[in-house]
Amino acid sequence: MLNDKPSIEKLRWIMSELRNPETGCPWDLKQTFVSIIPHTLEEEYKLSRYSY
């Protein structure tokens, strides 16, 4: 199912599964743009250290 979709479509599908109100991940369902900022900044920092 996922193998025949372009990368952005895979990402959108994964996000919709994680945020599905009935079957999604409880942690993902609780996240807001504000609550995810620290995690996003941390991941960006990691990427910047290893991306040359």
PyMOL commands that set and color helices and strands:
alter all, ss='L'
color gray80, all
select helices_A, chain A and resi 7-18+26-30+33-50
alter helices_A, ss='H'
color red, helices_A
deselect
rebuild
show_as cartoon
